[in-house]
Amino acid sequence: MIPEPPLKVITRLRDGRIHAYVVGAGVYGTLKPAAVFQPRDGDEVVASVVRQDLERVVYTTLNGVVCLTRAGDLLWASDFEPRSDVRHGHQPGCALSLDGRTVWVYRPDAMAARGGGDQWVVYDADSGAVLARRELETVGHGAFHHVHPVDGSIYLDIGEGQDGSVILRGMGGADGEPEFVRYPWSDRCLIDLAPSGQQFMTVDHGQADVAFHVHPSGDVLFTVPVEAFGYDREESFVEWSGGYLTEDTAIVTLGGESQDEEEWFHYHLVDVRTGTPRGELAVEVSNPYELMLLGDGSWLTDGPGGDPVRWSGLPQPVPPRADLTEVSD
């Protein structure tokens, strides 16, 4: 049974401020910010997350993590020591746990030249106290967090550039201490978790195929290569994007280059019950990473003013592309 999805709050950094948008049932079209947070003077925000009640924001900079109230009061901050003067190549990330009690922060310390390896740190969301710290054997540029919708465990996908991608999962232990598991791959990129949390989707780092896995074991349910979508592997590839449109349907992004050396990409549907391609979804986006799937048959793209736009409309199961129309509120 698919759980009732929690209220989703997404953020966008606009004009130096963090805009929070609530994605609720029946809310379509251009979304307007439900709350706006002003970072501290001098802070350059890398990643951010806002609590569901819209009263707190947590964000990372190149050298720390900060928690502020909606009024702009500092609740806590934690500096990454030693301070790094490296400006590029490392992007710290953050996530809130499903219950909002903990903050999970990925520190790409190796690329930041802090003299050690990367870290994954768990903070108390109220006090900023460090609850756990995992030393990682990675040299990542950045990472994406994925919060499991049922058991609250958190997946972390660390991108190591040409060296591949590492996937870990953190969860609450029997004694209250977080436990960490590393999956036995260095060549798969985590793309998305299913709405029910029963499976997850990865793309080969070499971009030859997409695979679907059982949660939490990681056992492969099936793999779909580029050729299954009707493309030549020498001329096409699977993008590191896409995800679950619904519980039963995933979007796999295929890309390539035309004879005129223009890049192209298409969004292909896959029935995740059978592993069968089912045609395409027509989406008007500027790049393959703009599309954000919500798992309920709707998705977000970027609007002309910077606000996200929510769309809906399940496509037909065979080739003619779905008509795409913006649904007004």
VEXVO-701715 format. One record per atom (N, C-alpha, C): residue in one letter; x, y, z. Coordinates in steps of 0.1 Angstrom, whole numbers, plus 2048, in hexadecimal, padded with zeros to 3 digits. Each point is the difference from the previous one (the first is absolute). Layout:
N
aXYZ
...
This chain:
329
m8087F4800
m7F880C800
m80980C800
i7FD80A7F7
i80780C7FF
i7FC80A80C
p80A805808
p7FC80880B
p7FB80E7FB
e7F8806808
e7FB80E7FC
e80D809800
p8038067F5
p80C8087FF
p80080C80A
p80B802807
p80180C809
p80080C7F8
l7FC80B806
l80180D7FA
l80E8037FB
k8028037F3
k80D8027FA
k80380F800
v80C803805
v80480E800
v80D8007F8
i8018087F5
i80D8017F9
i80580E801
t80D8027FD
t80680D801
t8068047F3
r80180D7FD
r8088057F5
r80780D805
l80C8017FC
l80880C804
l7FE80B7F5
r7FA80B804
r7FE80B7F7
r80480D805
d8088077F9
d80580E805
d8067FF80E
g8077F5803
g8077FF80C
g7F77FC80C
r7F37FD7FD
r7F77FC80B
r7FA7F27FD
i7FD7F980A
i7FB7F27FF
i7F0801800
h7FB7FC7F4
h7F18007FF
h7FB7F1802
a7F67FF809
a7FA7F3803
a7F37FF7F9
y7FD7F57F9
y7F47FD7F9
y7F97F4806
v7F3800803
v7F97F5804
v7F97F97F4
v8037F37FE
v7FA7F97F5
v7F57F7807
g7F3805800
g7F57F9806
g7F77FA7F6
a7F67F8804
a7F67FA7F8
a7F880B7F9
g7FE7FF7F3
g7F88097F8
g80680D7FD
v80D802803
v80780C7FD
v8087FF7F4
y7FC8067F5
y8077FF7F3
y80380E7FA
g8078007F5
g80380C7FA
g80D806806
t80180D7FF
t80C807806
t7FE80180F
l80A7FB807
l80080080F
l80680D805
k7FA80580A
k80580C807
k8067FC80D
p80B807804
p8067FD80D
p7F780180C
a8007F6808
a7F880180D
a80880680B
a80D8017FE
a80980680A
a80D8047F9
v80680A805
v80D8057FB
v80A80280C
f80C7FB7FE
f80A80180B
f80C8087FB
q805808808
q80B8087FD
q80D7FA807
p8097FB7F9
p80C7FB806
p80880A807
r8097FC809
r80980A807
r8088087F6
d80480C803
d8088087F8
d80D7F97FD
g8047FF7F3
g80C7FA7FD
g7FF7F17FC
d7F57FA804
d7FF7F27FD
d7FC7FD7F1
e8077F87FA
e7FD7FC7F2
e7FA7F2801
v7F37FF7FE
v7F97F3802
v8037F67F5
v8037F4804
v8027F57F6
v7F47F87FF
a7FA7FB80B
a7F57F8800
a7F780480C
s7F37FD7FF
s7F780480B
s7F47F7801
v7FA7FF80C
v7F47F9803
v7F880780A
v7F38007FE
v7F780780A
v7F67F6806
r7FE80280D
r7F87F7808
r7F18017FB
q7F87F6802
q7F38007FA
q7F780B806
d80280480C
d7F880B806
d80580E7FB
l80A8007F8
l80680C7FA
l80680A80A
e8037FB80C
e80580980A
e8107FF801
r8067F77FA
r80F7FF800
r8057FC7F3
v80C8057FD
v8087FD7F5
v80E7FB804
v8057F67F9
v80E7FB802
v8078027F3
y80B806800
y8088017F3
y80F7FD802
t8067FC7F6
t80F7FF800
t80680A7F8
t80C804804
t80A8087F8
t80C7F87FD
l80A8057FA
l80C7F87FE
l8077FD80D
n7FD80780B
n8087FE80C
n7F77FE80C
g7F37FC7FF
g7F87FE80B
g7F27FD7FE
v7F87FE80A
v7F27FD800
v7F980A80A
v7F58057FC
v7F980B808
v7F17FC801
c7FA80380C
c7F27FF802
c7FA80D805
l7F78057F8
l7F980D804
l7F17FE802
t7FA809807
t7F2801801
t7FB8087F4
r7F37FF7FE
r7F98087F6
r80380F802
a80180480C
a80280E803
a80F8047FE
g8087F67FD
g80E8037FE
g8097FF80C
d7FB7FB80B
d8087FE80C
d8097F37FE
l80C801805
l8097F47FF
l7FD7F680B
l7FC7F47FC
l7FE7F580A
l80D7F9803
w8087FD7F6
w80D7FA802
w8078007F3
a80D7FE801
a8098007F4
a80C7F7804
s8057F97F6
s80C7F7802
s80A8037F4
d80C804804
d80A8027F6
d8077F47FC
f8047FE7F3
f8087F57FC
f80F804802
e8067F9808
e80E803804
e80A7F67F9
p80C8057FC
p80480E7FF
p7F98067F4
r7FF80D801
r7F98087F5
r8087FE7F3
s7F87FE7F5
s8067FD7F3
s7FF80D7F7
d80B8027F9
d80180C7F7
d7FD7FB7F2
v7FE7F37FE
v7FC7FB7F3
v7F28047FC
r7FF8077F4
r7F38067FC
r7F87F67F8
h8067F77F9
h7F87F87F6
h8037F1802
g7F77F87FC
g8027F1800
g7FB7F980C
h7FA807809
h7FA7FA80C
h7F3807804
q7F57F8801
q7F3805803
q7FA7F980C
p80180580C
p7FA7FA80C
p7F07FF7FE
g7FA7F5804
g7F27FF7FF
g7F97FD80D
c7F3802801
c7F97FD80D
c7F27FB7FD
a7FA7F980A
a7F37FB800
a7FA7FF80E
l7F3802801
l7F97FE80D
l7FB7F2800
s8007F980C
s7FA7F3801
s7F18017FE
l7FA7F47FE
l7F18007FE
l7F880680B
d8057FE80D
d7F980580B
d80580E804
g80A8057F9
g80480E802
g80980280C
r8047F5806
r80880180D
r80F8007FD
t8057FC7F5
t80E8007FD
t8038077F3
v80C8057FF
v8058067F3
v80C7F87FC
w8007FB7F3
w80B7F87FB
w8088097F6
v80D800802
v8098097F8
v80B7F87FA
y8028027F3
y80B7FA7F9
y80B80A7FF
r80C7FD804
r80C8097FF
r80A7FA7F7
p8028067F4
p80A7FB7F7
p80E806803
d8057FB80C
d80C806806
d80D7FD7F7
a8007F57F9
a80C7FD7F9
a80280A7F5
m7F58037F8
m80280A7F5
m80180E806
a7FC80280C
a80280E806
a80E801806
a8087F67FF
a80E800805
a80080380F
r7F87F9808
r80080280E
r80A7F6807
g8077F87F8
g80A7F7806
g7FA7F3804
g7F47FD7FD
g7FA7F3803
g7F67FB7F6
g7F97F5802
g7F67FB7F7
g7F2807802
d7F77FC7F8
d7F2805801
d7FA7FC80D
q7F5807804
q7F97FC80C
q7F18017FD
w7F87F8807
w7F2801801
w7FC80280E
v7FB80C804
v7FD80480E
v7F2801802
v7FB7FB80C
v7F2801804
v7FF80A80C
y7F880A7FF
y7FE80A80A
y7F27FF806
d7FF80480D
d7F3802806
d7FA80D7FA
a7F47FF7FA
a7FA80B7F9
a7FD80C809
d7FE7FD80D
d7FD80B809
d80C807806
s80A7F8803
s80C806807
s80C8017F8
g8017F97F5
g80C7FF7F8
g80B7F7805
a7FD7F980B
a8097F6806
a8037F57F6
v80D7FC7FF
v8037F57F7
v7FC7F3806
l7F77F87F9
l7FC7F3805
l8087F57FB
a8058017F4
a8087F67FA
a8098067F5
r80B7F97FD
r8098057F6
r8067F47F9
r7FE7FF7F3
r8057F47F8
r80C8057F8
e80C7FB802
e80B8037F7
e7FE7F77F4
l8018077F4
l7FE7F97F3
l80D7FE7F8
e8007F57FA
e80C7FD7F7
e7FD8057F2
t7FC80D7FF
t7FC8057F3
t80780E7FD
v8018037F4
v80580D7FC
v7F68067F7
g7F5805806
g7F58057F8
g80080F7FE
h7F98037F5
h7FE80E7FC
h7F3805807
g7F67F8801
g7F3803806
g7F87F4802
a7F4801805
a7F87F4803
a7F1804800
f7F77F67FE
f7F2802801
f7FB7F780B
h7F7806808
h7F97F980B
h7F27FC7FA
h7FC7F3804
h7F37FC7FD
h7FA7FA80D
v7F5806805
v7FA7FB80C
v7F57F67FD
h8017F4807
h7F77F57FD
h7F2804806
p7F57FF7F8
p7F3805804
p7F97F880B
v8057F4804
v7FA7F780A
v8087FE80C
d80C7FB7FE
d8087FC80C
d80A80C804
g80080B7F8
g80880B804
g80F7FF7FE
s8057F57FB
s80E7FF7FD
s80480A7F5
i80C8037FF
i80580A7F7
i80B7FB7F7
y7FD8007F3
y80A7FC7F6
y80980C7FD
l80D7FE7FD
l80980A7FC
l8077FB7F3
d7FF8087F6
d8077FD7F3
d80C80A7FE
i80C7FB801
i80C809800
i8067FF7F2
g80180B7F9
g8068017F3
g80F802801
e8087F77FB
e80F801800
e8058047F2
g7F88067F8
g8058047F2
g8037F37F8
q80B8007F9
q8037F57F7
q8037F3808
d80280180D
d8027F4808
d7F37F8804
g7F58067FD
g7F37F9802
g7F780680A
s7F87F8806
s7F680480A
s7FF7F680B
v7FF80480D
v7FE7F880B
v7F3802807
i7F97F5803
i7F2801806
i8017FA80E
l7FC80880A
l7FF7FC80E
l7F1802805
r7FD7F980B
r7F3802807
r80380180F
g7F980A806
g80180280E
g7F27FE806
m8007FA80C
m7F37FD807
m80280080F
g7F5801807
g8017FF80F
g8037F2804
g80A7FF80A
g8037F3805
g7F87FC80C
a8017F4805
a7F97FB80B
a80280780D
d80D806801
d80380780C
d7FF80F7FE
g7F98047F5
g7FF80E7FE
g80B8067F8
e80B7FA7FE
e80B8057F9
e7FE7FC7F1
p80280A7F7
p7FE7FD7F2
p80A7F57FB
e7FB7F87F7
e8087F67F9
e8028037F1
f80B7FC7FB
f8038047F2
f8037F47F8
v7FB7FF7F4
v8037F57F7
v8058057F3
r80A7FA7FA
r8058047F3
r7FD7F57F6
y7F98047F5
y7FD7F67F6
y80C7FC7F7
p8017F47FC
p80C7FB7FA
p8028047F1
w7FD80C7FD
w8038057F2
w80880D800
s8078027F6
s80680D7FE
s7FD8067F2
d7F77F97F9
d7FC8037F2
d7F28037FE
r7F880280B
r7F28037FE
r7FC80D808
c7F88087F9
c7FB80D806
c7F27FE804
l7FD80480D
l7F27FF805
l7F880C7FA
i7F57FC7FA
i7F780B7FA
i7F4803808
d7F97F6805
d7F3803807
d7FC7F3808
l7F780380A
l7FA7F5808
l7F18007FB
a7FA7F4800
a7F27FE7FC
a7F780780B
p7F48047FC
p7F780780A
p7FD7F780C
s8007F37FE
s7FD7F680B
s80D7FD808
g80B8047FA
g80D7FC806
g8047F27FF
q7F97F87F8
q8037F27FE
q80C7FD7F7
q80380A7F7
q80B7FE7F7
q80780E7FD
f80B7FF7F9
f80780C7FC
f8067FE7F2
m80480C7FA
m8048007F2
m80E805800
t8097F97F8
t80E8057FE
t8038007F1
v80A8087FC
v8058017F2
v80F7FD801
d8047F77F6
d80E7FD7FF
d80980C7FE
h80B801808
h80880C7FF
h8058027F2
g8027F57F8
g8048017F2
g7F48037F7
q7F4801806
q7F48047F9
q7FB7F67F5
a8037F3803
a7FC7F67F6
a7F27FA803
d7FB80180D
d7F37FA804
d7FA80780C
v7F47FC803
v7F980480C
v7FC7F3807
a80180080E
a7FC7F4807
a7F680480B
f7F87F6805
f7F780280A
f8037F580B
h80080580D
h8057F880B
h7F67FE80B
v8017F5808
v7F87FE80B
v80580980C
h7F8807807
h80380680D
h7FE7F780B
p8097FE80A
p80D807801
p80C7F87FA
s7FE7F47FC
s80B7F77FD
s8088057F4
g7FA8077F6
g8078047F4
g8007F57F5
d7FA7F5803
d7FF7F57F6
d7F98067F3
v8067FC7F5
v7FB8067F3
v7F37F87FC
l7F68087FD
l7F37FA7FB
l8017FE7F1
f80580A7F9
f8037FF7F2
f80880C7FB
t8067FE7F4
t80980A7FA
t7FB8037F2
v7FF80C7FC
v7FC8047F3
v80B8077F8
p8067FA7F6
p80B8077F9
p7FB80A7F6
v8098097FB
v7FD80A7F6
v7F87FA7F4
e8057F47FC
e7FB7FA7F4
e7F17FD801
a7FB7FD80C
a7F27FD802
a7F780B7FD
f80580C7FF
f7F880C7FD
f8018037F1
g8077F87F9
g8018027F1
g80B8097FC
y80A801808
y80C8097FD
y80C7F87FE
d80A8067F9
d80D7FA7FE
d80980480C
r8057F6807
r80980380B
r80C8097FD
e8057FF7F4
e80B8087FC
e7FD80F7FE
e7F38037FE
e7FB80D7FD
e7F780680B
s7FC7F880A
s7F780480A
s8047FC80E
f7FA80580A
f8037FD80E
f7F5803809
v8007FA80C
v7F680380A
v80580B809
e7F880B801
e80480B808
e7FE7FC80F
w808807809
w7FF7FE80E
w7F5809806
s7F47FD7FA
s7F4808804
s7F47F77FF
g7F4806802
g7F37F87FF
g7FB7FC80E
g7F97F5801
g7FB7FC80D
g7F27FA7FE
y7F97FF80C
y7F37FA800
y7F580A7FD
l7F87FE7F5
l7F58097FD
l7F47FB809
t7FE7F3802
t7F77FA809
t8067F4806
e7F97F9808
e8057F4806
e8047F57F5
d7F88007F5
d8027F67F6
d8078047F4
t80380D7FF
t8068067F4
t80C809803
a80B7FD7FA
a80C808801
a8038077F3
i80780C802
i8058077F4
i80F7FE7FF
v8047FB7F5
v80F7FE7FD
v80380A7F5
t80B808802
t80480A7F6
t80B7FB7F7
l7FD8007F3
l80A7FC7F6
l80580D7F9
g80D8007FE
g80680C7FA
g80A7FC7F5
g80480A7F8
g80A7FE7F5
g80380D7F9
e8057FF7F4
e80480B7F8
e7FC7FE7F2
s7F980A7FA
s7FC7FF7F2
s80B8017F6
q7FE7FE7F4
q80A8027F5
q80580E800
d7F8809804
d80480E800
d80780480D
e8037F6808
e80780180D
e7F880880A
e7F37FF7FF
e7F780580A
e7FC7F580A
e80180380D
e7FC7F680A
e7F17FF800
w7FB7F3802
w7F27FE802
w7FE7F680C
f7F4800805
f7FC7F680A
f7F17FE800
h7FC7F4803
h7F27FC800
h7FD7F980D
y7F4802805
y7FB7F980C
y7F87F47FD
h8057F4803
h7FA7F47FD
h7F97FA80C
l7F47FA7FE
l7F97FA80B
l8047F1801
v8017FB80C
v8027F2803
v7F67FB80A
d7FA7F57FD
d7F77F9809
d8097F880A
v80180580D
v8097FA809
v7FB7F2806
r7F47FC7FC
r7FB7F3804
r8067F57F7
t8038047F3
t8047F77F6
t80D8037FA
g80580D802
g80C8047F9
g7FF8037F1
t7F38037FC
t7FD8027F2
t7FF80F7FD
p8088057F6
p7FE80E7FB
p7F28027FB
r7FA80C802
r7F28037FC
r7FE80D7F9
g80A8047F8
g7FF80D7F9
g80780B807
e7FB80C7FD
e80780C805
e7F680A807
l806809807
l7F980B806
l80680D7FB
a7F88087FA
a80580D7FA
a80080A80C
v80C806802
v80280A80A
v80980B7FA
e7FB80C803
e80880C7FB
e80980580A
v80D7FC7FF
v80A80480A
v80D8047F8
s808808807
s80D8057FA
s80B7F6801
n7FF7F780A
n80B7F6802
n7FA7F4807
p8077F47FF
p7FA7F4805
p7FF7FF810
y80680A806
y80080080F
y7F680A806
e7F98067F7
e7F680A805
e7F37F9805
l7FD7F57FA
l7F37F9804
l8027FA80E
m7F6802808
m7FF7FB80E
m7F37F8801
l8017F3801
l7F47F7801
l7FC7FF80F
l7F2800802
l7FB80080D
l7FA7F3804
g7FF7F67F7
g7FC7F3803
g7F17FE800
d7F880A7FE
d7F27FF800
d7FA8037F3
g8087FF7F5
g7FB8037F3
g80280E7FC
s806808808
s80380E7FD
s80F803801
w80480C7FB
w80E8037FF
w80280F800
l80C804803
l80380E800
l80A8047F5
t7FF80C7FB
t80A8057F7
t80380F805
d80A8067FA
d80280E804
d7F880A7F8
g7FA809807
g7F880A7F9
g80980C7FC
p7FB8087F7
p80880C7FA
p80480A80B
g7F980180B
g80480980A
g8087FA80B
g8037F37FF
g8087F980A
g7F77F880A
d7F3802800
d7F77F8808
d7FE7F27F9
p7FF7F5807
p7FE7F37FA
p7F18007FB
v7FE7F87F6
v7F37FE7FA
v7FC7F1802
r7F57FD805
r7FB7F2802
r7F77FC7F4
w8037F47FA
w7F87FB7F5
w7FA7F3804
s7F67FC7F8
s7FA7F3802
s7FA7FB7F3
g7FE7F37FF
g7FA7FA7F4
g8077F47FC
l7FB7F4804
l8077F47FC
l7FF7FD7F1
p80B7FC7FA
p8007FD7F1
p7F97F37FD
q7FD7FF7F3
q7FC7F47FA
q80B7F6800
p7FD7F3801
p80B7F6801
p8087FD7F4
v7FC8067F4
v8077FE7F4
v80480D7F9
p80A7FE7F7
p80880B7FB
p7FB80E7FF
p7F48047FA
p7FE80E7FF
p80280780D
r80880A800
r80380780D
r7F4806806
a80080080E
a7F4806807
a7FF80F7FD
d7F48057FF
d7FD80E7FF
d80480680E
l80780B800
l80580580C
l7FA80E802
t7F780280A
t7FA80D802
t80280380F
e80180D802
e80280580E
e7F2800806
v7FF7FB80C
v7F3800807
v80080C80A
s7F68097FE
s80080C809
s7FA7FC80D
d80380880A
d7FB7FE80E
d7F1801800
